[in-house]
Amino acid sequence: MPRPSTADKRKTFHDLHRSGCFVIPNPWNPGSARYLQGLGFKALATTSSGHAHSQGFSDGEVTRDVVLAHCREIAEAADVPVNADFENGYADDLGAMADNVRACVDTGVAGLSIEDFTGNESEPQYDLKTAVRRVRAAREAIGKSGVVLTGRADGLLHGRPDLDDAITRLKAFADAGAECVYVPGIRTREQIEKVVKAVAPSPINLLMSTASGLTVKDCEDMGVRRISVGGTLARVAMHAFIKSAREIAEQGKFDSFGGVISNAELNAFFEADRKQRGP
């Protein structure tokens, strides 16, 4: 069976945003992408922090070109749609940002998100007018490629816990062409329901928090369309690695090796996966 084309994956991604609720987990390399796909997830998303940490950088330090190469790598590895965590487009200038968005589209992703975070914690958000212009410029750069644009209001992550301002931004982003909107940092039912109601009918992405205690069914019942996990899966892997390595370094023990998935199990999965997708 032939692998789906980029156009196929983009159409699928649009369809996923029309009804229901789906989880879009975040791999950080081709192996984790293929395994998540094998579990039946219908779409995936890159994670800036998970990728950065795997490369030995802090989140936000990885260059545009490295990120573009990573987006292409994950998009080519996956047979399901991939959304790119494209931060703030890697430029303040509108023209440069639009060029970068076009380069991201060329990697084969099915969607990309644009933040309103400036990268400067002293002035963390672009003013509303500038932020809207940036979303509009990204939408124009995407053109008729079929890539889904997600607009992000990032104030809650950067010391500006004003949910009403975030909602104002999300509405403006939707009007400017964002087909999905996203305010990372909301956790409670009250916050989620408020955002969903305020920006309807725009699809909402929810960044799942370990503190929320919510299930996929809970989120669906509240009207959430898409659930992402950001860098958390990558941190779960890093946490297990660090815990095991510390046990060896500090205690001279290898107890943490007990019960882990075997080499044979992983070999079997990836061999079967490779045969299924062909050469």
Secondary structure in CASP SS format (residue, H / E / C, confidence):
PFRMAT SS
TARGET T0000
AUTHOR 0000-0000-0000
METHOD secondary structure of the structure
MODEL  1
M C 1.00
P C 1.00
R C 1.00
P C 1.00
S C 1.00
T H 1.00
A H 1.00
D H 1.00
K H 1.00
R H 1.00
K H 1.00
T H 1.00
F H 1.00
H H 1.00
D H 1.00
L H 1.00
H C 1.00
R C 1.00
S C 1.00
G C 1.00
C C 1.00
F E 1.00
V E 1.00
I E 1.00
P C 1.00
N C 1.00
P C 1.00
W C 1.00
N C 1.00
P H 1.00
G H 1.00
S H 1.00
A H 1.00
R H 1.00
Y H 1.00
L H 1.00
Q H 1.00
G H 1.00
L C 1.00
G C 1.00
F C 1.00
K C 1.00
A C 1.00
L E 1.00
A E 1.00
T C 1.00
T C 1.00
S H 1.00
S H 1.00
G H 1.00
H H 1.00
A H 1.00
H H 1.00
S H 1.00
Q C 1.00
G C 1.00
F C 1.00
S C 1.00
D C 1.00
G C 1.00
E C 1.00
V C 1.00
T C 1.00
R H 1.00
D H 1.00
V H 1.00
V H 1.00
L H 1.00
A H 1.00
H H 1.00
C H 1.00
R H 1.00
E H 1.00
I H 1.00
A H 1.00
E H 1.00
A H 1.00
A C 1.00
D C 1.00
V C 1.00
P C 1.00
V E 1.00
N E 1.00
A E 1.00
D E 1.00
F C 1.00
E C 1.00
N C 1.00
G C 1.00
Y C 1.00
A C 1.00
D C 1.00
D C 1.00
L H 1.00
G H 1.00
A H 1.00
M H 1.00
A H 1.00
D H 1.00
N H 1.00
V H 1.00
R H 1.00
A H 1.00
C H 1.00
V H 1.00
D C 1.00
T C 1.00
G C 1.00
V C 1.00
A C 1.00
G E 1.00
L E 1.00
S E 1.00
I E 1.00
E C 1.00
D C 1.00
F E 1.00
T C 1.00
G C 1.00
N C 1.00
E C 1.00
S C 1.00
E C 1.00
P C 1.00
Q E 1.00
Y C 1.00
D C 1.00
L H 1.00
K H 1.00
T H 1.00
A H 1.00
V H 1.00
R H 1.00
R H 1.00
V H 1.00
R H 1.00
A H 1.00
A H 1.00
R H 1.00
E H 1.00
A H 1.00
I H 1.00
G C 1.00
K C 1.00
S C 1.00
G C 1.00
V C 1.00
V E 1.00
L E 1.00
T E 1.00
G E 1.00
R E 1.00
A C 1.00
D C 1.00
G H 1.00
L H 1.00
L H 1.00
H H 1.00
G C 1.00
R C 1.00
P C 1.00
D C 1.00
L H 1.00
D H 1.00
D H 1.00
A H 1.00
I H 1.00
T H 1.00
R H 1.00
L H 1.00
K H 1.00
A H 1.00
F H 1.00
A H 1.00
D H 1.00
A C 1.00
G C 1.00
A C 1.00
E C 1.00
C E 1.00
V E 1.00
Y E 1.00
V C 1.00
P C 1.00
G C 1.00
I C 1.00
R C 1.00
T C 1.00
R H 1.00
E H 1.00
Q H 1.00
I H 1.00
E H 1.00
K H 1.00
V H 1.00
V H 1.00
K H 1.00
A H 1.00
V H 1.00
A C 1.00
P C 1.00
S C 1.00
P C 1.00
I E 1.00
N E 1.00
L E 1.00
L E 1.00
M C 1.00
S C 1.00
T C 1.00
A C 1.00
S C 1.00
G C 1.00
L C 1.00
T C 1.00
V H 1.00
K H 1.00
D H 1.00
C H 1.00
E H 1.00
D H 1.00
M C 1.00
G C 1.00
V C 1.00
R C 1.00
R E 1.00
I E 1.00
S E 1.00
V C 1.00
G C 1.00
G C 1.00
T H 1.00
L H 1.00
A H 1.00
R H 1.00
V H 1.00
A H 1.00
M H 1.00
H H 1.00
A H 1.00
F H 1.00
I H 1.00
K H 1.00
S H 1.00
A H 1.00
R H 1.00
E H 1.00
I H 1.00
A H 1.00
E H 1.00
Q H 1.00
G C 1.00
K C 1.00
F C 1.00
D H 1.00
S H 1.00
F H 1.00
G C 1.00
G C 1.00
V C 1.00
I C 1.00
S C 1.00
N H 1.00
A H 1.00
E H 1.00
L H 1.00
N H 1.00
A H 1.00
F H 1.00
F H 1.00
E H 1.00
A H 1.00
D H 1.00
R H 1.00
K H 1.00
Q H 1.00
R H 1.00
G C 1.00
P C 1.00
END
